């Protein structure tokens, strides 16, 4: 479906090869879960080289909703202008850093109704980043979406409840449709509750490989010992 380059923790760019089935699974799931058809589409303010943009660009189009292309050089200011226009977007996809900056650009009285949902990903999300929107736009859904590029944008989500008490980091929630998450020890056995382990991701959104990097592919994409599907693999995230 596409190849997106990511540097990850090594600093050397890796071309992640995403298959059509993975992209189709994500878009099919997110258009329903985020109720994209019920709003006025989405602003696209981030670079096409950033897989976060997949959500705001493609999800509205597959359900017949428009996208608003915000000039990249305008940054958060351009996004805030779009929100202040009161379009009632289906969703706005952005990072926690963008969300913090946006809360400084949008006045409290302009916050309600600007979008039906903020889908937040790309970085760890803190309670502090959500405070402005929880107070001034209580009808807007706040969704924490976790997922490395190697598993198609997002594979795990948590929608913050209106009365949920938040302190520190917001949890990443549960896996989406046709996706499985495992916390495993160094021997690929499930880590007991309360014991640190590494997060592995399986299911239909696992990428094919790294372009031209067979050794790294073999290291990070391993046979899935918990699946009965021939050729199924797990992605080793490196996240604890």
C-alpha positions as CSV (number, residue, x, y, z in Angstrom):
1,X,0.0,0.0,0.0
2,X,2.8,2.4,0.9
3,X,6.3,2.8,2.3
4,X,7.0,5.3,5.0
5,X,10.5,6.0,6.4
6,X,11.0,6.2,10.1
7,X,14.3,6.7,12.0
8,X,13.1,5.0,15.2
9,X,15.7,4.8,17.9
10,X,18.7,4.1,15.6
11,X,18.7,7.4,13.7
12,X,19.1,5.5,10.4
13,X,15.9,5.8,8.3
14,X,14.0,2.5,7.7
15,X,11.5,2.1,5.0
16,X,8.4,0.4,6.5
17,X,6.4,-1.6,3.9
18,X,2.7,-1.5,4.8
19,X,0.4,-4.0,3.0
20,X,-3.1,-3.2,1.7
21,X,-4.8,-5.5,4.2
22,X,-3.2,-3.7,7.1
23,X,-4.3,-0.3,5.8
24,X,-7.8,-1.5,5.0
25,X,-8.1,-3.0,8.5
26,X,-7.1,0.3,10.1
27,X,-9.3,2.5,8.0
28,X,-12.3,0.1,8.3
29,X,-12.0,0.1,12.0
30,X,-11.3,3.8,12.6
31,X,-14.0,5.1,10.3
32,X,-16.5,3.2,12.5
33,X,-14.9,3.8,15.9
34,X,-14.3,7.5,15.3
35,X,-17.7,8.0,13.7
36,X,-16.0,9.8,10.8
37,X,-19.2,9.8,8.6
38,X,-21.1,11.8,11.2
39,X,-18.9,14.9,11.0
40,X,-17.6,17.4,8.4
41,X,-14.3,15.5,7.6
42,X,-10.9,16.5,8.9
43,X,-8.2,19.1,8.5
44,X,-4.9,17.7,7.2
45,X,-2.1,19.8,8.8
46,X,0.8,17.3,9.1
47,X,3.3,16.0,6.6
48,X,2.5,13.2,4.2
49,X,5.8,11.5,5.3
50,X,4.3,11.1,8.8
51,X,2.0,8.1,9.1
52,X,-0.2,10.0,11.6
53,X,-1.5,11.8,8.5
54,X,-3.1,8.6,7.2
55,X,-6.0,9.1,9.6
56,X,-6.9,12.7,8.8
57,X,-6.3,12.3,5.0
58,X,-7.8,8.9,4.1
59,X,-10.4,8.1,6.8
60,X,-12.8,11.0,5.7
61,X,-12.4,10.2,2.0
62,X,-13.3,6.6,2.3
63,X,-16.7,7.6,3.8
64,X,-17.3,10.5,1.5
65,X,-16.4,13.3,3.8
66,X,-14.1,16.2,2.8
67,X,-10.6,17.0,3.9
68,X,-9.2,20.5,4.4
69,X,-5.6,20.9,3.4
70,X,-3.9,23.3,5.8
71,X,-0.6,24.7,4.4
72,X,2.2,23.0,6.2
73,X,4.1,26.2,6.7
74,X,1.2,27.6,8.8
75,X,1.7,24.9,11.4
76,X,-0.5,25.0,14.5
77,X,-1.7,28.5,13.6
78,X,-3.3,27.2,10.4
79,X,-4.9,24.4,12.3
80,X,-6.3,26.8,14.9
81,X,-7.8,29.0,12.1
82,X,-9.6,25.9,10.7
83,X,-11.0,25.0,14.2
84,X,-12.1,28.6,14.9
85,X,-14.1,28.5,11.6
86,X,-16.5,26.1,13.5
87,X,-16.8,23.4,10.8
88,X,-17.7,20.6,13.2
89,X,-14.9,18.3,12.0
90,X,-15.3,14.5,12.3
91,X,-11.9,14.4,13.9
92,X,-8.6,16.2,14.2
93,X,-5.5,14.0,14.3
94,X,-2.4,15.4,16.1
95,X,0.4,14.9,18.6
96,X,0.3,15.8,22.3
97,X,2.7,18.6,21.5
98,X,0.4,20.0,18.8
99,X,-2.6,19.7,21.3
100,X,-0.7,21.8,23.9
101,X,0.1,24.5,21.4
102,X,-3.5,24.5,20.1
103,X,-4.9,25.1,23.5
104,X,-2.9,28.4,23.5
105,X,-4.3,29.4,20.1
106,X,-8.0,28.7,20.6
107,X,-10.0,30.7,23.0
108,X,-12.2,28.9,25.6
109,X,-15.4,30.0,24.0
110,X,-14.2,28.8,20.6
111,X,-13.3,25.3,21.8
112,X,-16.8,23.6,21.9
113,X,-18.1,22.3,18.6
114,X,-14.9,22.8,16.6
115,X,-14.4,19.0,16.2
116,X,-16.2,15.9,17.4
117,X,-12.9,14.2,18.4
118,X,-9.2,14.7,18.9
119,X,-7.3,11.6,18.0
120,X,-3.9,12.0,19.7
121,X,-0.8,9.9,18.8
122,X,2.9,9.9,18.1
123,X,4.0,10.7,21.6
124,X,3.1,9.7,25.2
125,X,0.0,11.6,26.2
126,X,-0.2,13.3,29.6
127,X,-3.3,14.4,31.6
128,X,-1.9,18.0,31.5
129,X,-2.2,18.1,27.7
130,X,-5.9,17.3,27.9
131,X,-6.9,19.7,30.7
132,X,-8.0,22.7,28.5
133,X,-10.2,20.6,26.3
134,X,-11.7,18.6,29.1
135,X,-12.7,21.9,30.7
136,X,-13.8,23.9,27.7
137,X,-15.0,21.3,25.2
138,X,-16.6,18.5,27.3
139,X,-18.5,17.2,24.3
140,X,-15.4,16.5,22.3
141,X,-14.0,13.0,22.5
142,X,-10.4,12.7,23.5
143,X,-8.8,9.5,22.1
144,X,-5.3,8.3,22.9
145,X,-4.1,6.2,19.9
146,X,-0.9,4.2,20.2
147,X,0.9,2.4,17.4
148,X,4.3,2.3,15.8
149,X,4.7,2.9,12.1
150,X,5.3,-0.8,11.7
151,X,1.7,-1.6,12.6
152,X,-0.2,1.0,10.5
153,X,-0.7,4.2,12.4
154,X,-2.7,3.0,15.4
155,X,-3.3,-0.5,16.9
156,X,-4.4,0.4,20.4
157,X,-6.7,3.1,21.7
158,X,-8.2,4.6,24.9
159,X,-11.1,7.0,24.9
160,X,-10.9,9.3,28.0
161,X,-14.2,9.2,29.9
162,X,-15.8,12.4,30.9
163,X,-15.5,11.6,34.6
164,X,-12.2,9.7,34.4
165,X,-9.6,10.8,36.9
166,X,-6.3,11.4,35.1
167,X,-2.9,11.8,36.7
168,X,0.4,11.5,34.9
169,X,0.3,9.5,31.6
170,X,-2.9,8.5,29.9
171,X,-3.1,4.7,29.3
172,X,-2.9,3.4,25.8
173,X,-6.0,1.2,26.2
174,X,-6.9,-1.9,24.2
175,X,-6.1,-3.3,20.8
176,X,-8.3,-2.5,17.8
177,X,-10.0,-5.1,15.6
178,X,-7.9,-8.0,14.3
179,X,-4.9,-6.9,16.4
180,X,-3.3,-8.6,19.4
181,X,-1.0,-7.2,22.0
182,X,1.3,-9.3,24.2
183,X,3.6,-8.3,27.0
184,X,6.3,-11.0,26.9
185,X,9.5,-11.8,28.8
186,X,12.9,-12.4,27.1
187,X,11.8,-16.0,26.3
188,X,8.6,-14.9,24.6
189,X,6.5,-16.1,27.5
190,X,3.6,-13.9,28.9
191,X,5.0,-11.7,31.6
192,X,3.0,-12.1,34.9
193,X,0.8,-9.2,36.1
194,X,3.0,-6.5,37.6
195,X,6.2,-7.8,36.0
196,X,7.8,-5.6,33.3
197,X,7.9,-7.1,29.8
198,X,8.3,-6.0,26.2
199,X,5.3,-5.2,24.1
200,X,4.7,-7.3,21.0
201,X,2.0,-6.7,18.4
202,X,0.4,-9.2,16.1
203,X,-2.5,-9.3,13.7
204,X,-3.4,-8.0,10.3
205,X,-1.7,-4.7,10.6
206,X,1.9,-6.0,11.0
207,X,4.0,-4.6,8.2
208,X,5.6,-6.8,5.5
209,X,9.2,-5.8,6.2
210,X,11.8,-3.0,6.2
211,X,12.7,-2.2,2.6
212,X,16.1,-3.6,1.8
213,X,16.9,-4.4,5.4
214,X,16.5,-8.2,5.7
215,X,18.6,-8.6,8.9
216,X,16.7,-5.9,10.7
217,X,13.4,-7.3,9.5
218,X,14.3,-10.7,10.9
219,X,15.2,-9.1,14.2
220,X,12.1,-7.1,14.7
221,X,9.4,-9.2,12.9
222,X,9.4,-12.7,14.4
223,X,7.2,-15.8,14.0
224,X,4.0,-15.5,16.1
225,X,4.0,-18.4,18.6
226,X,0.5,-17.6,19.7
227,X,-1.2,-17.7,16.3
228,X,-2.4,-20.7,14.2
229,X,-2.4,-18.6,11.0
230,X,0.5,-19.8,8.7
231,X,3.2,-17.2,8.4
232,X,1.8,-15.0,11.2
233,X,4.4,-12.7,12.8
234,X,4.8,-10.4,15.8
235,X,6.4,-7.0,15.7
236,X,8.9,-6.5,18.6
237,X,8.3,-2.8,19.6
238,X,11.1,-2.4,22.1
239,X,8.6,-0.7,24.4
240,X,8.5,-1.9,28.0
